[in-house]
């Protein structure tokens, strides 16, 4: 009896494939989420996801009835056979050569089949990136766009015609120009690194794209593959481009980066390659890290990430230089001997022998001194970088205690130039942390203070760079006054040492300034720094926060504040050094923290203190008369009649003249001489003399809610208040001056600012004429950083030495409407505001207010005010 031939199984429907795909992916992710967080587990996941998608695409291809002669290829990252949970699935539908002309009906059928296949992919939940090209079109597009050429380089056959795939591979290989490809990918890498500020240490790094991320490793394989040097680390090692030890290091760090990226995707439930603050803690906890006293779980994770990224960045540099030598043939270029230990080849500093550091460990630090003092080399060669990478174990306690090494390190500091590049290279190659063991402890250490955007070690190197720039004439336009002071400074290296140590004790608990002073004292003793210089360096490290605090929080018109600070610094030399370090430090925290107003406050404090150090007690009466005389001269220049200022000035207290410069006094008199007895608010604005934002003058009959209404207007109009000087005249008028900026308008031209001035004068005048209760303050939306690392709100209220005025300190996370909320509480209790110091440090505020009022004389009312203020500033 003949057997019955089974009927062919029906192809699964799109709905069935969708169900299989989703269930299969969910199962893989669930298993990964439950497994121990190890690099092998991540490697298994990305390969299994790629295989799962392979099977799904193959089934969809078969079901779509794709034309004979076409092939489906995986390209890009998916072409490597790896797929992270929510990464792109890039595919190429490869068509037969264009020479094969199809009849119109067949061409339409082919087009319909391709469109049906792509639609089915999206229907089942595969968000593919698809392209449809012939072999010739692929080659032509790759020649025009290196990104396409890179994606095609990693193509992988999935299904369809193997013949057309083989034709494509041969054509793509023939069209590849390794030299042009290397050049294009190197430039692309530099642009990418620049986008991420050329550092692996940003606080929210992209584990794929940032320097030291997975892309840097993929780049090495791409250029090596294009040059025929290998397709994986083992093949590169066989060609002598990398050592077996380096292969292990690469595989270990690559495994960690893949693990972090996979965990990020799973926890976020979407494609997310950035270790953003919102996710750092969750990812850390998925690794099993726990919060501990003095250290968050996220800090443990991030430190581990930074060390891996640093190693990847080092190895990427070594491999790229090695590949460049092979492709460009630069290893055959002539050498220029520098000395018996080093030579120059192709513009790079190279060791004379691979075992130089093993034979002579002193040469490790001599590398950077030679690089610093030799004209020509623009970097370290791959051979030198590899030798340094393998010499890390040589730099132990004996190396650090060696008098020769200590002398070499001081020579690097004391050279006339080159410190910025030398110390960056020392940090990149791990030499700085090995030699300065105290520095090693802060490499990759995060700072959760909402205004530092770099890790501690990167911030320190930024401060060193800023100090160095004060001594470079080409950068004189950046900080003219600092450059002027630097030209008279005899020992720049003193400031370099202070910069290296000023934050070196961060993260230990306790006062990092005091602990840092102890560390630098030990450094100076070990490096035979003269007693006088050592005392100055120790003072700078211990006091590096003092000048910033006084300038931004104290009343600089108070002679006692200046006198006390002058006693602390003691001499012009100490004052100048502290000023230069303070400017460099603030500039090195974040591009957003520094502004011209902070610069003016620091410069004012410097000049006032310098005068106090001259020995003459400040003569307030003489100073005020000098300001009045200068203001009269400015009024004459504006064709104002003599005596115009008289009616206004008769109503003003001495404190007004003490707190305002002569140009401001003249502007006020010019603006108000017709309105001294006005019943309506007067608002005048002008571009700030500092070059940033506006200066706004408000003159109005005084009332308790005036300051609150002003703050409410500025908040609603999108302005940030940098400074407020509040004065009440003898006639009962408020004369207030504000420095404000609007970040959205910083790039506008002068014509736009003229329109803005008219708008502010009109709208603020209307807001002040309004009556009725103050509206409720809005609870501004908090940024991601503030939500992840909130600042504990704090209120301090203490009397001044005469117990007549009070200092109110506010510390909290920044948000819109904050100043208005504070002013509203003060207005409710009829508390008068005399001075406001508004200090915004990134996304944290440290504001100081000088206030008075009868309500402050009662303990119960004080407690009520503090309690209401805490409620107002709490997120």
C-alpha atoms as one frame of an Amber mdcrd trajectory, in Angstrom:
protein
   0.000   0.000   0.000   1.444   3.340  -1.026   2.159   5.795   1.846   0.145
   8.987   1.757   2.462  11.959   1.071   1.951  14.597   3.798   0.597  17.961
   2.725   3.094  20.849   3.010   2.676  22.815   6.207   1.004  26.139   5.721
   3.236  29.161   6.257   2.579  30.795   9.630   0.425  33.890   9.535   1.721
  37.344  10.420  -0.250  37.169  13.678   1.420  33.865  14.598   4.858  35.206
  13.772   4.165  38.313  15.854   3.170  36.144  18.807   6.247  33.944  18.466
   8.569  36.926  18.102   7.227  38.767  21.130   7.109  35.707  23.365  10.618
  34.655  22.332  12.079  38.091  22.966  10.270  38.437  26.297  11.616  35.065
  27.407  15.192  36.022  26.503  14.950  39.351  28.336  13.344  37.790  31.403
  16.097  35.184  31.608  18.760  37.886  31.275  17.105  40.074  33.902  17.009
  37.212  36.383  20.572  36.009  35.717  23.684  37.282  37.473  24.987  40.421
  35.770  28.025  39.006  33.979  29.660  39.795  30.651  29.088  36.228  29.313
  25.362  36.583  30.090  25.227  39.813  28.076  27.153  38.209  25.201  24.731
  35.274  25.135  21.760  37.646  25.163  22.874  39.825  22.221  23.724  36.746
  20.141  20.464  34.996  21.019  18.441  38.115  20.152  20.227  38.317  16.776
  19.452  34.634  16.067  15.831  35.142  17.110  15.459  38.067  14.708  17.292
  36.066  12.000  14.687  33.300  12.227  11.792  35.745  12.209  13.079  37.657
   9.178  13.759  34.433   7.286  10.187  33.272   7.921   8.795  36.620   6.761
  11.002  36.518   3.644   9.727  33.085   2.715   6.124  34.087   3.363   6.429
  37.261   1.258   7.328  35.346  -1.905  10.391  37.468  -2.599  11.737  37.407
  -6.171  14.399  34.920  -7.215  17.856  36.450  -7.355  17.292  38.793  -4.407
  18.950  38.359  -1.011  18.365  39.642   2.516  21.412  40.910   4.383  21.908
  42.044   7.967  24.018  45.205   8.072  25.432  47.562  10.699  25.563  46.318
  14.271  23.017  43.619  13.495  25.397  42.434  10.778  27.938  41.580  13.502
  25.511  38.988  14.821  24.836  41.065  17.942  21.606  42.779  18.837  20.963
  44.691  22.021  17.378  44.527  23.332  16.105  47.727  21.701  18.752  48.429
  19.093  18.039  49.089  15.443  17.567  46.113  13.138  19.230  47.254   9.911
  18.661  45.116   6.805  19.475  45.401   3.120  17.315  43.888   0.381  19.936
  43.187  -2.279  18.614  43.008  -5.831  20.191  41.418  -8.908  22.323  43.646
 -11.150  20.463  46.459 -12.853  21.400  44.971 -16.256  18.593  42.442 -15.781
  15.546  44.331 -17.083  12.208  42.925 -15.864   8.929  43.139 -17.753   6.592
  45.753 -16.218   4.338  43.148 -14.585   7.301  41.325 -12.992   8.805  44.633
 -11.795   5.486  45.605 -10.185   5.196  42.161  -8.553   8.737  42.444  -7.175
   8.017  45.913  -5.780   4.807  44.652  -4.151   6.623  41.691  -2.600   9.339
  43.958  -1.133   6.785  46.407   0.251   4.779  43.512   1.726   7.895  42.110
   3.404   8.842  45.459   4.967   5.251  46.091   6.100   5.064  42.627   7.678
   8.284  43.337   9.612   6.716  46.421  11.167   3.440  44.611  11.777   5.056
  42.009  14.019   6.977  44.672  15.990  10.342  44.618  14.203  11.317  48.289
  13.820  13.706  47.733  10.952  15.871  50.198   9.112  15.659  48.962   5.543
  17.268  49.816   2.249  16.718  48.271  -1.195  19.666  48.430  -3.603  21.440
  46.611  -6.394  25.099  45.641  -6.070  26.188  48.625  -8.173  24.049  51.005
  -6.142  25.586  49.690  -2.912  29.120  50.296  -4.177  28.261  53.771  -5.511
  26.510  54.819  -2.298  29.401  53.511  -0.200  31.827  55.655  -2.190  29.723
  58.749  -1.451  28.968  58.074   2.214  31.445  56.469   4.608  28.593  55.643
   7.020  26.941  53.450   4.349  30.309  51.923   3.486  30.823  51.049   7.158
  27.392  49.419   7.447  28.022  47.350   4.301  31.439  46.305   5.595  29.713
  44.304   8.350  27.015  42.768   6.132  25.904  39.230   6.900  23.899  36.879
   4.701  20.473  35.889   6.042  18.518  34.312   3.179  17.822  34.520  -0.548
  20.360  34.305  -3.368  23.883  33.486  -2.199  25.209  34.249  -5.649  24.156
  37.911  -5.543  25.543  38.161  -1.986  28.926  36.788  -3.123  28.964  39.233
  -6.047  28.214  42.069  -3.642  31.014  41.097  -1.220  33.618  40.931  -3.976
  32.512  44.272  -5.452  32.527  45.946  -2.036  36.022  44.619  -1.261  37.399
  45.824  -4.600  35.910  49.294  -4.067  37.407  49.706  -0.577  40.283  52.195
  -0.256  41.791  51.396   3.182  43.702  54.679   3.399  40.700  56.882   2.566
  38.466  54.798   4.848  40.927  55.128   7.762  41.175  58.877   7.272  37.388
  59.311   7.106  36.718  57.150  10.187  39.466  58.889  12.174  37.951  62.308
  11.429  34.506  60.937  12.261  35.837  59.651  15.609  37.363  63.037  16.441
  34.085  64.789  15.717  32.220  62.285  17.883  34.694  62.702  20.738  34.442
  66.462  20.476  30.663  66.199  20.786  31.233  64.500  24.146  33.908  67.053
  25.207  36.780  64.634  24.491  36.374  62.868  27.822  35.005  59.512  28.962
  34.250  61.151  32.301  31.071  63.135  31.696  28.543  62.507  34.456  25.984
  61.039  32.034  28.184  59.196  29.522  26.931  57.406  26.440  28.319  53.880
  26.801  28.199  53.450  23.027  29.255  56.811  21.575  31.338  58.574  24.271
  35.149  58.376  24.198  36.048  54.978  25.592  32.661  53.545  24.613  31.771
  50.553  22.461  31.967  52.598  19.266  35.709  53.108  19.797  36.199  49.342
  19.821  33.991  48.825  16.773  35.966  51.513  14.952  39.205  49.582  15.412
  37.674  46.441  13.895  36.211  48.423  10.981  39.497  50.032   9.927  41.436
  46.794  10.499  38.911  44.854   8.445  39.006  47.431   5.641  42.801  47.151
   5.557  42.723  43.337   5.566  44.414  43.177   8.984  41.786  41.085  10.761
  38.135  40.807  11.732  38.486  40.205  15.479  40.920  40.681  18.347  42.530
  37.286  17.805  43.337  38.021  14.168  44.749  41.439  15.112  46.980  39.746
  17.685  48.167  37.267  15.054  49.203  40.211  12.849  51.199  41.746  15.692
  48.891  44.732  16.158  47.995  43.842  19.719  49.526  41.704  22.480  47.779
  38.758  24.165  47.665  40.760  27.413  45.948  43.645  25.622  43.468  41.216
  24.057  42.452  40.100  27.543  42.102  43.696  28.690  39.996  44.583  25.661
  37.719  41.587  26.030  37.220  42.246  29.738  36.364  45.923  29.314  34.308
  45.350  26.172  32.321  42.740  28.085  31.578  45.202  30.885  30.440  47.920
  28.462  28.151  45.452  26.659  26.738  44.308  29.978  25.994  47.871  31.071
  24.399  48.703  27.721  22.209  45.586  27.783  21.097  46.320  31.359  20.331
  49.911  30.384  18.066  48.766  27.552  16.227  46.250  29.721  15.687  48.639
  32.633  14.668  51.579  30.444  12.410  49.401  28.291  13.635  51.290  25.212
  16.801  52.094  23.325  18.834  54.061  25.850  22.623  54.125  25.615  23.202
  56.998  28.056  23.862  56.339  31.700  21.495  59.142  32.681  21.007  60.017
  36.333  17.467  58.625  36.286  18.770  55.133  35.472  22.170  54.973  37.177
  20.803  53.791  40.502  18.525  51.161  38.941  21.369  49.798  36.797  23.691
  49.771  39.814  21.145  47.873  41.893  20.717  45.344  39.060  24.453  44.681
  39.497  23.844  44.028  43.172  25.404  47.268  44.412  23.864  48.868  47.498
  23.986  52.339  48.965  26.500  52.536  51.789  27.528  55.335  54.167  29.482
  57.872  52.152  28.983  56.110  48.825  25.974  55.569  46.592  25.411  52.393
  44.615  25.501  54.491  41.443  28.974  55.785  42.328  30.314  52.225  42.496
  28.850  51.466  39.065  30.075  54.704  37.495  33.590  54.322  38.852  33.710
  50.846  37.346  32.433  52.252  34.043  34.986  55.089  34.014  37.909  52.751
  34.593  36.720  50.511  31.749  36.178  53.487  29.437  39.630  54.830  30.283
  41.245  51.494  29.418  39.278  51.309  26.156  40.340  54.854  25.239  43.995
  53.965  25.869  43.847  50.746  23.843  41.877  52.428  21.057  44.634  55.011
  20.735  47.349  52.343  20.620  45.540  50.246  18.007  44.533  53.163  15.803
  48.140  54.391  15.708  49.364  50.859  14.915  46.836  50.441  12.109  47.686
  53.894  10.771  51.362  52.918  10.656  50.504  49.796   8.653  48.134  51.545
   6.268  50.185  54.712   5.772  53.552  52.974   5.956  54.768  55.479   8.558
  56.724  52.753  10.380  59.177  52.992   7.497  59.648  56.749   7.864  63.053
  57.982   9.040  63.680  58.447  12.747  65.133  61.544  14.409  67.027  60.683
  17.590  66.205  63.025  20.480  68.472  61.400  23.054  69.580  57.896  23.940
  66.094  57.006  25.253  63.694  58.657  22.818  63.347  59.437  19.147  60.809
  61.107  16.885  59.094  59.254  14.059  56.282  60.731  11.915  55.741  63.533
  14.431  55.370  61.155  17.391  57.580  60.600  20.437  58.792  57.009  20.448
  60.815  54.955  22.910  64.175  53.797  21.588  63.446  50.224  22.729  60.385
  48.280  23.869  61.986  47.359  27.204  63.142  50.911  28.033  60.903  51.298
  31.076  61.772  47.877  32.479  65.477  48.675  32.204  65.137  52.270  33.374
  61.909  53.132  35.272  63.117  56.749  35.561  62.345  57.061  31.846  58.596
  56.822  32.554  58.351  60.388  33.852  61.144  61.477  31.500  58.768  60.607
  28.636  56.493  63.504  29.522  59.330  65.902  30.252  60.869  65.072  26.862
  57.506  65.480  25.124  57.050  68.813  26.905  60.474  70.214  26.073  61.030
  68.887  22.543  59.826  70.822  19.519  58.181  68.561  16.960  56.338  65.621
  18.575  52.580  66.149  18.626  51.793  63.005  20.579  53.042  59.652  21.825
  53.497  56.824  19.344  51.693  53.492  19.629  54.942  51.895  20.721  55.371
  54.417  23.537  51.737  54.157  24.632  51.972  50.375  24.709  55.187  50.491
  26.720  53.569  52.861  29.239  50.450  50.682  29.405  52.582  47.664  30.257
  54.773  49.585  32.719  52.016  50.347  35.226  53.152  47.681  37.684  56.610
  49.270  37.802  55.203  52.402  39.447  54.957  51.276  43.049  55.886  52.845
  46.375  59.621  52.747  45.610  59.016  54.517  42.310  57.085  57.278  44.095
  59.793  57.714  46.745  62.666  57.812  44.260  64.423  61.244  44.488  65.161
  61.180  40.737  61.480  60.731  39.906  60.486  63.456  42.339  62.956  65.833
  40.716  61.620  64.962  37.248  58.044  65.561  38.331  58.983  69.011  39.650
  60.766  69.778  36.368  57.541  68.995  34.476  55.674  71.447  36.713  58.348
  74.125  36.412  58.802  74.136  32.622  57.838  77.407  30.904  55.074  75.662
  28.911  53.378  72.370  28.076  51.825  71.469  31.454  48.252  71.094  30.160
  49.121  68.517  27.497  51.705  66.742  29.649  49.349  66.205  32.587  46.466
  65.152  30.375  48.704  62.545  28.776  49.913  61.443  32.207  46.318  60.945
  33.318  45.275  59.172  30.104  48.161  56.722  30.455  47.501  56.196  34.205
  50.959  57.544  35.098  49.637  60.516  37.065  47.522  58.345  39.350  50.366
  55.866  39.815  52.858  58.579  40.746  50.482  60.732  42.828  48.694  57.971
  44.690  46.330  60.483  46.270  45.229  61.514  42.750  44.459  57.903  41.838
  41.717  57.843  44.474  39.686  60.514  42.673  40.030  59.198  39.104  36.499
  58.599  37.838  34.906  59.913  41.038  31.522  61.534  40.487  30.400  64.794
  42.092  26.730  65.040  43.010  26.646  68.765  43.692  24.618  69.750  40.595
  27.143  72.228  39.272  30.251  70.149  38.534  29.778  68.464  35.159  33.067
  66.532  35.303  34.480  63.836  37.523  36.927  65.107  40.140  40.080  64.243
  38.178  38.779  65.885  34.998  37.729  68.988  36.944  41.228  69.250  38.425
  42.810  69.026  34.975  40.368  71.662  33.691  41.404  73.987  36.513  45.082
  73.338  35.717  44.360  74.206  32.079  42.581  77.413  33.097  45.473  78.528
  35.301  47.941  77.740  32.537  45.934  79.884  30.081  46.420  82.947  32.281
  50.120  82.765  31.360  49.584  82.326  27.595  49.351  85.612  25.659  47.128
  84.027  22.986  44.409  83.591  25.623  44.660  87.115  27.066  41.290  88.049
  25.533  39.521  85.455  27.705  40.476  86.912  31.097  42.383  90.172  30.527
  42.664  91.056  34.218  43.895  87.558  35.138  46.453  87.680  32.343  47.593
  91.108  33.563  48.154  89.701  37.053  49.814  86.554  35.714  52.400  88.603
  33.816  53.757  89.816  37.161  53.755  86.360  38.786  57.196  84.810  39.173
  56.441  81.129  39.885  53.477  79.756  37.901  54.231  76.230  39.094  52.987
  77.193  42.578  49.523  77.699  41.099  49.797  74.448  39.119  50.492  72.471
  42.290  47.593  74.181  44.080  45.298  73.342  41.134  46.352  69.673  41.241
  45.622  69.372  44.948  42.698  71.732  45.579  40.020  69.017  45.260  42.185
  65.935  45.634  40.554  64.969  48.964  36.976  64.982  47.630  34.844  62.028
  48.654  36.641  61.134  51.874  34.202  62.769  54.231  35.135  65.775  56.287
  36.433  69.072  54.936  38.174  68.312  51.639  39.972  71.673  51.768  41.582
  70.828  55.100  42.423  67.253  54.068  43.819  68.512  50.758  46.015  70.985
  52.615  47.491  68.080  54.603  48.161  66.141  51.382  49.863  69.059  49.638
  51.964  69.791  52.721  53.264  66.211  52.493  53.874  66.614  48.755  55.869
  69.807  49.295  57.970  68.184  51.999  58.709  65.119  49.840  59.562  67.254
  46.794  61.826  69.673  48.693  59.677  72.733  48.028  61.017  75.779  49.853
  59.184  76.664  53.048  57.823  80.001  51.803  56.432  78.477  48.602  55.043
  75.463  50.468  53.183  77.748  52.895  51.548  79.614  50.000  50.510  76.385
  48.250  49.022  75.000  51.465  47.131  78.273  52.028  45.691  78.140  48.498
  44.427  74.581  48.884  42.959  75.236  52.329  41.304  78.512  51.284  40.351
  77.838  47.663  36.622  78.246  48.402  36.897  81.340  50.591  37.109  84.106
  48.006  34.198  82.741  45.985  32.046  82.477  49.109  32.748  86.036  50.265
  32.314  87.571  46.789  28.989  85.852  46.186  27.478  85.893  49.669  28.837
  88.844  51.642  28.132  92.569  51.346  31.245  93.945  49.661  30.249  97.502
  50.563  30.788  96.637  54.230  34.356  97.689  55.240  34.415  95.057  57.962
  33.919  92.268  55.393  36.855  93.547  53.365  39.046  94.080  56.419  38.397
  90.566  57.689  39.225  89.029  54.311  42.373  91.155  54.042  43.529  89.773
  57.402  42.963  86.238  56.132  45.050  86.623  52.964  47.659  88.807  54.650
  49.558  89.997  51.566  49.152  91.030  47.954  51.012  87.897  46.804  48.594
  85.586  48.615  45.605  87.596  47.395  46.679  87.478  43.743  47.365  83.742
  43.874  44.008  83.052  45.510  42.183  85.225  42.985  43.755  83.437  39.996
  43.019  79.999  41.453  39.428  80.971  42.318  38.638  82.184  38.783  40.197
  79.044  37.294  38.264  76.837  39.739  34.841  78.343  39.023  35.496  78.223
  35.278  36.462  74.557  35.599  33.214  73.364  37.166  30.874  73.781  34.214
  30.517  76.063  31.185  27.187  77.208  32.660  28.409  78.271  36.108  30.659
  81.195  35.183  29.202  84.508  34.102  30.397  88.111  33.845  28.603  89.087
  37.054  30.551  86.546  39.111  33.696  87.811  37.436  32.882  91.367  38.467
  32.179  90.373  42.074  35.528  88.584  42.338  37.394  91.464  40.710  35.674
  93.965  43.017  36.665  91.908  46.051  40.243  91.679  44.767  40.557  95.435
  44.240  38.916  96.356  47.545  41.118  93.920  49.452  44.243  95.082  47.638
  43.519  98.624  48.769  42.952  97.447  52.345  46.256  95.569  52.244  47.960
  98.844  51.304  47.663  99.864  54.937  45.179 102.708  54.591  41.876 102.183
  56.340  38.977 102.704  53.948  37.716 106.269  54.274  34.042 105.844  53.488
  33.265 109.554  53.341  36.125 110.233  50.928  35.157 107.249  48.785  31.557
 108.407  48.550  32.576 111.950  47.647  34.839 110.540  44.919  31.971 108.503
  43.516  29.650 111.501  43.578  32.206 113.634  41.771  32.718 110.966  39.101
  28.931 110.618  38.739  28.586 114.412  38.260  31.240 114.269  35.561  29.308
 111.498  33.769  26.103 113.548  34.043  27.889 116.490  32.426  28.936 114.235
  29.550  25.231 113.515  29.009  24.498 117.269  28.880  22.663 117.270  32.223
  22.443 120.655  33.962  24.514 121.097  37.130  22.501 120.279  40.230  20.127
 117.950  38.383  21.077 115.163  40.770  20.403 117.197  43.923  16.716 116.411
  44.635  17.271 112.659  44.345  20.587 112.508  46.214  19.111 114.420  49.187
  16.780 111.466  49.787  19.510 108.788  49.687  21.399 107.227  52.584  25.161
 106.704  52.615  24.588 102.971  52.148  23.190 103.678  48.676  26.389 105.399
  47.529  28.512 102.695  49.164  26.775  99.910  47.229  26.667 101.501  43.768
  29.419 102.433  41.336  29.635 105.955  39.914  28.256 104.916  36.461  25.175
 103.390  38.146  24.699 106.441  40.387  24.813 108.714  37.320  22.381 106.495
  35.396  19.913 106.540  38.293  20.096 110.326  38.594  19.661 110.776  34.850
  16.679 108.425  34.765  14.861 109.740  37.840  15.465 113.496  38.103  11.949
 114.187  36.771  10.289 111.498  38.895  11.608 112.017  42.426   8.098 112.687
  43.797   6.230 110.322  41.431   3.186 108.303  42.488   3.644 105.759  39.684
   6.363 103.112  39.381   9.276 104.073  37.136  11.105 101.276  35.293  14.246
 101.814  33.225  16.461  99.187  31.611  19.700  99.153  29.638  22.182  96.542
  28.368  24.416  95.485  31.241  27.862  97.048  31.259  29.173  93.524  31.840
  28.098  92.473  28.370  25.509  89.946  29.561  21.800  90.581  29.995  20.125
  93.746  31.244  20.419  96.139  34.144  16.945  97.117  35.352  16.121 100.083
  37.618  12.856 100.187  39.580  11.806 103.347  41.445   8.449 103.259  43.204
   6.650 104.221  46.392   7.700 101.479  48.762   5.304  98.736  49.825   5.789
  95.310  51.418   5.035  93.246  48.298   7.127  95.295  45.836  10.126  92.955
  45.666   7.840  89.933  45.343   5.984  91.500  42.401   9.267  92.318  40.669
  10.474  88.720  41.124   7.128  87.418  39.909   7.413  89.433  36.693  10.996
  88.347  35.958  10.127  84.724  36.621   7.110  84.803  34.324   9.096  86.545
  31.574  11.880  83.931  31.672  14.602  86.105  33.242  17.190  84.929  35.763
  18.065  87.426  38.503  21.833  87.478  39.069  21.917  90.296  41.596  19.549
  92.666  43.383  20.458  95.877  45.215  17.517  97.203  47.193  17.465 100.646
  48.777  14.717 102.616  50.515  15.034 106.408  50.375  14.332 108.805  53.229
  11.179 109.827  51.345   9.795 106.282  51.427  10.641 105.246  47.871  12.190
 101.952  46.820  15.196 102.331  44.497  16.084  98.829  43.354  18.598  97.696
  40.741  18.642  94.222  39.184  21.098  92.383  36.986  19.069  89.918  34.883
  19.709  87.537  32.004  17.442  85.626  29.684  19.166  82.437  28.442  16.856
  82.252  25.436  18.030  85.691  24.243  21.788  85.460  24.773  22.555  85.252
  21.053  20.306  88.137  19.992  21.699  91.310  18.409  21.562  94.870  19.777
  18.414  95.759  17.822  16.548  92.934  19.499  17.799  94.078  22.901  16.390
  97.558  22.256  12.985  95.974  21.668  13.443  93.874  24.800  14.271  96.939
  26.908  11.059  98.665  25.799   9.092  95.492  26.563  10.566  95.133  30.080
   9.992  98.798  30.930   6.351  98.596  29.832   5.398  95.176  31.212   7.200
  95.492  34.553   5.644  98.935  35.065   2.182  97.438  34.513   2.943  94.533
  36.890   3.968  96.960  39.653   0.878  99.107  39.194  -1.319  96.073  39.876
  -3.035  95.668  43.231  -4.663  92.741  44.954  -3.192  89.632  46.558  -0.026
  88.072  45.192  -0.716  85.021  43.031   0.386  81.616  44.242   3.910  80.702
  43.085   4.146  77.950  40.513   6.010  74.802  41.425   8.519  74.805  38.595
   9.369  71.546  36.873  12.517  69.934  38.265  15.271  68.792  35.935  16.372
  65.165  35.752  19.575  65.924  37.642  17.700  67.614  40.469  15.254  64.707
  40.717  18.105  62.209  40.846  20.357  64.164  43.220  18.142  66.548  45.191
  19.684  69.174  47.445  18.347  69.128  50.992  16.627  72.526  51.450  18.282
  74.602  54.168  17.444  77.951  55.724  19.795  79.922  57.962  18.759  83.127
  59.725  21.255  84.939  61.916  21.708  88.546  63.080  24.702  90.632  62.047
  27.169  91.809  64.681  25.008  94.837  65.600  21.814  92.725  65.731  20.055
  95.354  63.612  19.963  93.430  60.329  19.709  89.747  59.599  21.403  87.464
  57.112  19.068  84.962  55.500  20.749  82.062  53.705  18.840  79.789  51.320
  20.241  76.577  49.833  18.136  74.339  47.616  17.693  72.920  44.117  17.082
  75.508  41.434  13.725  75.803  39.708  11.610  78.470  38.106   9.592  80.610
  40.526  11.946  79.984  43.461  12.946  83.589  44.144   9.349  84.739  43.845
   8.269  82.121  46.392  10.908  83.402  48.850   9.999  87.063  48.284   6.321
  86.260  48.789   6.992  84.855  52.281   9.069  87.902  53.228   6.350  90.243
  51.960   3.699  88.436  53.986   5.643  89.137  57.187   6.548  92.738  56.189
  10.246  91.914  56.159  12.325  94.513  54.331  14.962  93.378  51.872  18.145
  95.489  51.685  20.440  93.323  49.596  20.129  90.071  47.644  23.073  87.935
  46.492  21.716  85.421  43.997  24.185  82.578  43.421  23.245  79.841  40.977
  25.699  76.940  40.836  24.501  74.807  37.966  21.201  73.504  39.269  21.748
  74.441  42.895  21.153  77.878  44.397  22.986  79.456  47.318  21.224  82.797
  47.916  21.951  85.326  50.653  19.601  88.149  51.677  20.242  91.071  54.002
  16.895  91.806  55.696  15.357  93.726  58.570  11.937  94.241  60.114  10.217
  94.247  63.482   8.952  90.693  62.903  12.504  89.393  63.181  12.807  90.581
  66.793  10.346  87.917  68.003  11.495  84.301  68.281   8.073  82.879  67.473
   7.819  84.924  64.270  11.337  83.955  63.269  10.435  80.273  63.535   7.271
  80.852  61.503   9.222  82.649  58.756  11.847  79.902  58.598   9.173  77.210
  58.480   7.274  78.948  55.687  10.461  79.508  53.738  11.349  75.820  53.988
   7.911  74.933  52.631   8.344  77.471  49.827  11.757  76.203  48.661  11.101
  72.478  49.015  10.760  70.708  45.642
